[in-house]
Amino acid sequence: MKPAEGSSAGRFLMQVLWPSFLVAILAEGVFFSMVDPEELTLIGIRLADSREGAYTVGFLLFWVLFSLSSGLTWLLMRGSSR
């Protein structure tokens, strides 16, 4: 008997975006506990005008990075099961 087929968008959200969201929370906590957002510079240009803005942008960047990683794993596993 086959398991019930759910929508692929729902499965994608559960298997990729949710775990990457949780890991992004952890990564942001670890990263910003070691680095002050107001001290971030790139070629002499300050990257953050406010700490809250840096936390928000940092979280979104971590989430995108981990989503790409989880998405690639999801695609590879999906291809092997067929």
C-alpha positions as CSV (number, residue, x, y, z in Angstrom):
1,M,0.0,0.0,0.0
2,K,1.4,3.4,-1.0
3,P,1.5,6.3,1.4
4,A,-0.8,9.2,0.7
5,E,0.6,11.6,-1.8
6,G,0.7,15.2,-0.4
7,S,1.2,18.3,-2.5
8,S,4.8,18.7,-3.5
9,A,4.8,22.3,-2.4
10,G,3.8,21.3,1.1
11,R,6.4,18.5,1.2
12,F,9.0,21.0,0.0
13,L,8.0,23.4,2.8
14,M,8.2,20.7,5.5
15,Q,11.4,19.1,4.3
16,V,13.5,22.1,3.1
17,L,12.3,25.4,4.4
18,W,11.4,24.5,8.0
19,P,14.7,22.7,8.9
20,S,16.7,25.5,7.2
21,F,14.7,28.1,9.2
22,L,15.6,26.3,12.5
23,V,19.2,26.0,11.6
24,A,19.3,29.7,10.5
25,I,18.1,30.6,14.0
26,L,20.9,28.7,15.6
27,A,23.5,30.0,13.2
28,E,22.5,33.6,13.7
29,G,22.6,33.2,17.5
30,V,26.1,31.7,17.3
31,F,27.4,34.1,14.8
32,F,26.1,37.3,16.4
33,S,27.2,36.1,19.9
34,M,30.8,36.3,18.6
35,V,30.5,39.3,16.2
36,D,29.1,42.7,17.0
37,P,27.0,43.8,14.0
38,E,28.2,47.4,14.2
39,E,31.8,46.3,13.7
40,L,31.1,44.5,10.4
41,T,32.9,46.2,7.5
42,L,33.7,45.2,3.9
43,I,36.5,47.1,2.3
44,G,36.2,50.0,4.8
45,I,32.4,50.3,4.4
46,R,30.2,49.7,7.4
47,L,27.6,47.0,6.6
48,A,25.0,47.8,9.3
49,D,23.4,51.0,10.3
50,S,21.6,49.3,13.2
51,R,21.9,46.1,15.1
52,E,18.3,45.1,14.4
53,G,18.9,45.6,10.6
54,A,22.0,43.5,10.8
55,Y,20.2,40.7,12.7
56,T,17.4,40.7,10.1
57,V,19.7,40.6,7.1
58,G,22.0,38.1,8.7
59,F,19.1,35.8,9.5
60,L,17.7,36.0,5.9
61,L,21.1,35.3,4.4
62,F,21.6,32.3,6.7
63,W,18.1,31.1,5.8
64,V,18.8,31.4,2.1
65,L,22.1,29.6,2.4
66,F,20.7,26.7,4.4
67,S,17.6,26.6,2.2
68,L,19.9,26.1,-0.9
69,S,21.8,23.4,0.9
70,S,18.6,21.6,2.0
71,G,17.0,22.1,-1.4
72,L,19.9,20.5,-3.1
73,T,19.8,17.5,-0.8
74,W,16.0,17.3,-1.3
75,L,16.5,17.3,-5.1
76,L,19.2,14.6,-5.0
77,M,17.1,12.4,-2.7
78,R,13.9,12.9,-4.8
79,G,15.8,11.9,-7.9
80,S,17.2,8.7,-6.4
81,S,13.8,7.5,-5.2
82,R,12.3,7.4,-8.7
